[in-house]
């Protein structure tokens, strides 16, 4: 990594460390090009120094890919929860549908992601298929 690159702390311990940081300083080992430490500035203005092994290069594109994966997995989980809740409790099912719709809307408007297409790739775990017809 170089100065002004973006990075994340590998094992964050407080809320600021979950944010994308900017490399503001690099400390090299004496007489070497081996990096010992990186200093990161977070969007909050907080600056902290970390051993090189504790910092990973991360771009906004990397973050977007991670968000797409997380939202797709959340959509699948909510879809399955909704199917289960449908028979369990009508009010719970309605609340889960509202969460799922909010997730779809957020993914579409903020990331341009169509979750309904992304979720189709995996068949439902409780899909009875044609074998269950009377």
Secondary structure, DSSP 8 states (H G I E B T S, - for coil): --TT-EEEETT--SGGGGS-EEEEEEEE-TTSS-EEEEEEE-TTS-EEEEEGGGEEE--HHHHHHHHHHHHHHHHHHHHHHHHHHHHH-HHHHHHHHHHHHHHHHHHHHHH---HHHHHTTS--TT---GGG--
